[in-house]
């Protein structure tokens, strides 16, 4: 199983340049790829370009980027431009994001997200492989001048329609904050969808919170990243079945994050995360591999572990 690293800006009081520190550590420690997540703080392609100029070898994937706020050509141009500046392969990851981000930050309607994902993925798969001299988009009088960015197309998926889109168009399907049991179920759905589409199945990756020998601050940071999932179908049932029904029931009432943190025990982090000693974490990684995961993307806790150094060093490729 491959191991990559996520350098996504947390929308909290963590340092603004924290993703750059995480990416630098990942490059120095020999990880093969870094994901540069996009949010209200960072533009994914700018962050990828900055990382590419500051590191020596690590491959780059920008995103997931919300399909409701970026058109396919802008995504292909961003990837090709970043590849030209950095001299590295650059991939693009697509996601539907949330209403809070799409409408609350970008002031764009989040309508038909599954359909928008399918349309964008289909168009982007073609555009990412465009060669110099070809039209920048079919029928355009403008000619492409950049080489293809060379990285994979990734589609973040959980629901049936997104899985079908990933199976039909993506090189890699991405899961976010899942247990090994969920990996097993979702992989089966992906394989079935790929068979229906007549394609070789994409590789399966997952973003997984990670904290080796965590201190209380790291645990709290991981738990805080989970509370938003307590009301999401599929996730809420998983947390309830794992013994955290009190937190799930409280989330249904609209309780805020601080109230949920008070009732969500530290053990919840290990349900969908890599938490504990190096040996315990590696054993849990084996569980993910056995469930069918091809790539685990570490989302290192950084509270109490600046740049995720402790975690990334403990789990670095051997």
Secondary structure, 3 states (H helix, E strand, C coil): CEEEEECCCCCCCCCCCHHHHHHHHHHHCCCCEEEECCCCCCCHHHHHHHHHHHCCCCEEEEEEEECCCCCHHHHHHHHHHHHHHHCCCEEEEEECCCHHHHCCCCCCCCCCHHHHHHHHHHHHHHHCCCCCCCECCCCCCCECCCCCCEEEEEEECCCHHHHHHHHHHCCEEEEECCCHHHHHHHHHHHHHHHHHHCCCCCEEEEEEEEEECCCHHHHHHHHHHHHHHCCCCCHHHHHHHCCCHHHHHHHHCCCCHHHHHHHCCCHHHHHCEEEECHHHHHHHHHHHHHCCCCEEEEEECCCCCHHHHHHHHHCCCC
